Amino acid sequence: MNKVRKKAKSKLSVLLLLFFSSIISAQSVVIEIKSDSLYINSKKVTKEITSQNLRSLLGNPNREFYKSSTIWTYDSLGLKIYIGKEDSLLETISLDFKKDYFEVSPRKEFNGKLIINSQAISAKTSIKDLEKMEIGLESSNLDWRNASTAYLRFLFDYSKDKKKLEVVEISFK
């Protein structure tokens, strides 16, 4: 009976460790844009990053989809990674500040940090805040705004009332 309890405690310990490590990793993801370079957790990321190196930065995705691009969904991180089918290069990083219900959508909202030119971006970041950031924001009457730097493109998708930022997509030119 004592061996059964020890095994149960050991399994419970492993489950708790996995649970808390997923919480810690979800909170520790930092995506930063500075001087036209993209960093994930302080590691510089270029368009040529290998899928193996990308996995080492973010871990294995929870789900993978094979559409026009390969899509890695990280449920606990609230993000999706789009990888080109033909060249296997990183195309887009999508941060979902709003939980959506599409097949490829992460099951949780992005709760890491997004920093562009030393400014933190969150669901509460207004369009006026983005306009002050000098990232070439294009004006539009639509719910989304485009912006770009010399090497990157951004898409900021807002709620219908334009009060809440729902998705940020970052892609290489």
BELSULZI-V242349 format. One record per residue. N is the residue number from 0. SS is DSSP state (~ for helix, > for strand, _ for the rest). Layout:
<<N,SS> <N,SS>>
This chain:
<<0,_> <1,~> <2,~> <3,~> <4,~> <5,~> <6,~> <7,~> <8,~> <9,~> <10,~> <11,~> <12,~> <13,~> <14,~> <15,~> <16,~> <17,~> <18,~> <19,~> <20,~> <21,~> <22,~> <23,~> <24,~> <25,~> <26,~> <27,~> <28,_> <29,>> <30,>> <31,>> <32,>> <33,>> <34,_> <35,_> <36,>> <37,>> <38,>> <39,>> <40,_> <41,_> <42,>> <43,>> <44,>> <45,_> <46,_> <47,_> <48,_> <49,_> <50,~> <51,~> <52,~> <53,~> <54,~> <55,~> <56,~> <57,~> <58,_> <59,_> <60,_> <61,_> <62,>> <63,>> <64,>> <65,>> <66,_> <67,_> <68,>> <69,>> <70,>> <71,>> <72,>> <73,>> <74,_> <75,_> <76,_> <77,_> <78,>> <79,>> <80,>> <81,>> <82,>> <83,>> <84,_> <85,_> <86,_> <87,_> <88,_> <89,>> <90,>> <91,>> <92,>> <93,>> <94,>> <95,>> <96,_> <97,_> <98,_> <99,_> <100,_> <101,_> <102,_> <103,_> <104,_> <105,_> <106,_> <107,_> <108,_> <109,_> <110,_> <111,_> <112,>> <113,>> <114,>> <115,>> <116,_> <117,_> <118,>> <119,>> <120,>> <121,_> <122,_> <123,_> <124,_> <125,_> <126,~> <127,~> <128,~> <129,~> <130,~> <131,_> <132,_> <133,_> <134,_> <135,_> <136,_> <137,_> <138,_> <139,_> <140,_> <141,_> <142,_> <143,>> <144,>> <145,>> <146,>> <147,>> <148,_> <149,_> <150,_> <151,>> <152,>> <153,>> <154,>> <155,>> <156,>> <157,>> <158,_> <159,_> <160,_> <161,_> <162,_> <163,_> <164,>> <165,>> <166,>> <167,>> <168,>> <169,>> <170,>> <171,>> <172,_>>
